[in-house]
Amino acid sequence: MPKARSQQVSLQDTCYYHCVSRCVRRSFLCGQDPYSGKSYEHRRQWVEDRLLQLAEVFAISVCAFAVMSNHTHVVLCIEPEQVEEWDTTEVIQRWHRLYGGTALTQRYCQEEERQQMAEAELNVVEDLAEQYLERLMDISWFMRALNEPIARMANREDGCTGRFWEGRFKSQALLDEQALLSCMAYVDLNPIRANIAKTPEGSHHTSIRMRIQAALKGEQPVELKRFSTQSQPTANALPCHLNDYLELIEFTGRAQRLDKPGHIADSAPELLTRLGIILPNWITLTQGFEYQFGCRAGTLTSLQHCHGSQDAVRIRGSTNARRLFAA
């Protein structure tokens, strides 16, 4: 039985989550539908634009994403420290960028109207702002705000009604940097595995393409969570140097298909040594990360630590954690 979202998302365990949404009907989200011959390629931009827009509104950063033909992958990071500087007006204005709010919250955002509001009305607004703030840090609300508009637009274009996505998105908690970086590589290399792109820089509508394009200018994309630029990882950045990650993606991508030319160097990249993951296990993780674990992913130590605060009888995924993350 699927776990409730409240049991899958816990900031005490991790702020990083891998989410997957899949289409429920035959018609493609994006790409070329082999049955009708119709191209839905333009819908990839819908998803990418909406995803990056939400990252500007929510206290949630996008670490990695890939928009595929009938599903999307995103790796998200909840950023609770962002909301410390938000006042009531900031919270409501952010919420209004996505939803209409109420008549009271609309009045509150107008200075003249706010001064005329009664104390009881202001208390109601404060309560609503607290509710909005919780939602702006909520993975489920983020995915809802991503998927619902895309479904409506696709249904309108197809001239039909009904469910477009599966009942709910799949969520995996990434408990440590090993799980985080291997999952990000898995997501970034999805188009190459599906044989719809030959290189990371040619993988349209992916985070890795955005990062490479920005790196060529000596920058990092402002829409995505940044990698560390220091020799030692910093608290607010992804836990490795950007150059290490790009090199890792290149090597891993070359090793994805045994029937393709190219091979990985005999010596593993430095990052793998630091993470304590041997090369064959890294390839296994990045070929099918989604299927190696349940709702939580990480080393055996991380799973055991997380398990200690749960009521579960067994540690799901412990066998693969022991096998794949062994040094």
N, C-alpha and C positions, 0 to 999 in steps of 0.2 A: 504494500500500500504506500502511495506517495506521502512524503512527510509534509506537514504544514509549513508554510513559508516562515512562520515564527521560529520553527525549530531548525530551519536551514540557514537562516541569516542571523549571525550573532557577531557584533563588533568586538566582543570579548575574545573571540576565536580568530577572526580575520576581517579585514576591510575589503578583500579582493574576492570577486565572484565571476564565474564563467556562466553566461546565459545563452541558451539556444532556443530560437523560435522556428517552428516548421510549419509550412503550409499544409492544410488538411485536405484540400481538393486537388484534382489532377492539374488544373491550370497553374502555370508557373508564376512564381513571384517575379522573376526576372529571366532574362535569357530568351532562347528560342524554343518554343513549344513544338516538339516533333509531331504532335497529333494534329494541331491546327495550322502549323507553319507560321503562326503569328509571333512577332518579336515583342518581348516585354523588357527589353534591355534598359529602357529609360527608367524603369522602376527602381533600378539599383541606386540611381541618384536620389530618388525620393527617400529611401532608407538612410543613405549616408547623410543627406542634408538634415533630416529630422534627428538623427542620432547626435550629430554635432551640435545642433541647436539645443537639445535637451541638456547636453553637458555644460552649456553656458547658463542654464537656469537652475538645475539641481545641484546639490552639494555632492555630486557624484562625477568622477572623472572616467573617461574612456581610455583604457590602456591598450586595447587591441580590438579590431573588428574585421569581419569579412562578410560581404553580402554575396551569397551564393544564389543558385537558380531557384531553389525552393526552401531555403532556410537562411537564417542569419546567425552569426556568432559574435558575441561581444564579451570582452573582459572588462569589468567595471570595478572601480575603487570608490568606496564611500569615504567622503572627506568631512568628518564631523568638525574639524577645526575651522572650516570655512564659515560655519554658521555663527561662530562666536562674535563676528563683527556685524552680523545682520540685525538690524532693529525691526520693529513691527512693520514699518513702511516698506523696507527692503524685501521682507518675506512676502508681503501681499503683492507688491509689484512684480516679483518673480512669478508668483502663482498666476497673476493676471496675464502673463505672457503666454500661458498655456490654456487657462480656463477663465471663465467670466467672473468667478467669485460670486458675491452677493451684492445686493443694493447697498448694504452697510459698508462693505469693504471698498466698493466703488466710491462712495462718498468720502471714506477715510483718506483715500489717496488724493483728494482735492483739499488743499490747505484751508480754503474758506469754509467748505462744508464740514471739515473736521472740527473747527473751532465752535461750530454750532451744535455738535452732537452731544446728546445727554450722556451722563456718566454710565448709565445702564447700557447704552448703545456702544460706548467705548469698551466696556467689559466684554460684550459679545464679540467685538472685533478682536480683542486680545485673545479670546478663546479660539476663534477661527484661525488666527495667526499661528497659534501653537499647533493646531491641527495641520495647517499647511506646512509648517516647518518640519513636522514629523514625516509628512509625505515627500518633501523635497530631499529627504535622506533615505528614502525607501526604495529598494531595488524593484519591488513589485509595481510601485507607482511609476517608476522610470520606464519599465518595460510596457506597462499599460499605455503610457503616453507615447511610446514609440510605435506600438503595434496597432492601436485602434485607428489612428488617422490613416495609416497605410492600408488597412483593411477596407476602410470606407472609400478611399480613392480607387483601390483596385476593383471593388464591387461596382462602383459607379462607372468605371471604364469598361468593365465586362458586361454591364447591363444586367446584373443579377443581385441577389441578396443572399444572406446566410453567412455561416461561419467561414472565415478565410484562414485563420490560424488554428492550430491545435488548441485543445482546451486550456492549456497553460504552458508557459515556457519552462524549459529545464534549467535548473540552477545547480551549480557546483561551487562549494566554498573552497578557495585555494588557501591552504593553511600556512604555507611557508614559501620561501623564494624559489625553491626547487619546483614546486607545483605551479607557482605563478609564471615563471619564465618558460617552462616546458609547455604550459597551456597557451601562452601568448604565441610561441613558435608554432604550435599546432594550428591556432587560428590564422596566423599570418600566412601559413603555407597551404591553407585549404585550397585555393584556386590551382596551385601547382599539383597537388595530389589529385584533384579532379581533372587534370589535364586541360584546363581552360586557360592556363597561363604558363608561359615558359620560364619566366624569371620573376623574382619578387617585385622589381621595378615595373614590370609589365602586368602586375596583378591589379587591375582596376578595382576601385571601391574597396580597398583594404587599408588598414593602418600602416602596414609595412611600406606601401608605395608612398603614402604621405610622408613617412619618416625619411625615406631615401631621397625624395624630392627636396625636403627641407635640409637634409644633411649636405646635399650638393652645394647649398648656399651657406653652409656653416651654421645652420639654425636647427631648431626643433619645432615641430608644428604646435602652435599655441592651442589647438583644439584637443590635443591628446595629452595625457599625463606624461611628464618629462622623465627621461632617463637621467641618471646622475652624470654630471660632468666632472666630478672629482674622482681621485683615485680611490677614495673610500665612499661608500653609499651614504647619502644624506636622508634625513627622516622623511622629507616630502617628495622624494623622487623614487623612481623604480630602482630596484636593488642591484644594478650593475651599470657599467659605463655604456653609453650609446654605441660606441665603436665595437665593443665586445658583442653586443646583441646583433648588430648588423653582420658582423663576421660570422657569428653563430648561425644566423638565418641562412647565409650563403652556403656554408658547409653542409648544414642540415638539408637544405633544399637539394643539393647535388646528390645526396644519398637517399632521397625519397623513393626513387624507382630503380630497381635493379636492371630493368630492360632498357634504361636510357643511358646515353654516354655521360661521362663525368663520374668522379668518385671523391670520397672524402680523404683528406690527408691521413697518413698513418698516425701522426701525433694528434691527439684530440685538442680542440681549442682550450685555452686557459680557463674559460668560464666553467667548462664541464668539470675540470679538476677541482676547482674551488667549490662547486656544488656537490661533489662527491657522487656524480652519476657517470657510469661508464658508457662508452659510445653506443653499443648495441641497445642498452636500455633507453638512452636518449632518443634513438630512432624509433623504438617502439612507442614511447610516450608521444612523440610529435606526429606519428602516423595515425594514432587513434586515441588521443588523450580522453576524449569524451566517453569512451567505452571501457577505460581501464579502472574507473572509480565510480562510486555512487554519488550521493549529494555532497560528499566531502572528499577532497583530494589533498595528499601531502605525504610526508615521510611517516614511517610507523610511529616515531616519537610524537609527531604532531597529532596524528590520529588518536593515539593513546591519551594525550593531554586533553584533547577535545572531548574524548569519550568519557573522561572522568567527570565532566559536568553534565552529562546526559544520562538518561535512564535506559539507554539501549542495552540489550543483552550481549550483543557481539559487536566487534569493530568491523564494519563493512569496508572492504577495500584493503584490509591489512595484508592479505597475501600479495597483492600486486604492489603495495607500498614496500613491503620487505624485499620483493624481487627487483623492482624497477629502480628504487632509490638506494640500492645497496652500492657501496663504494667498490 
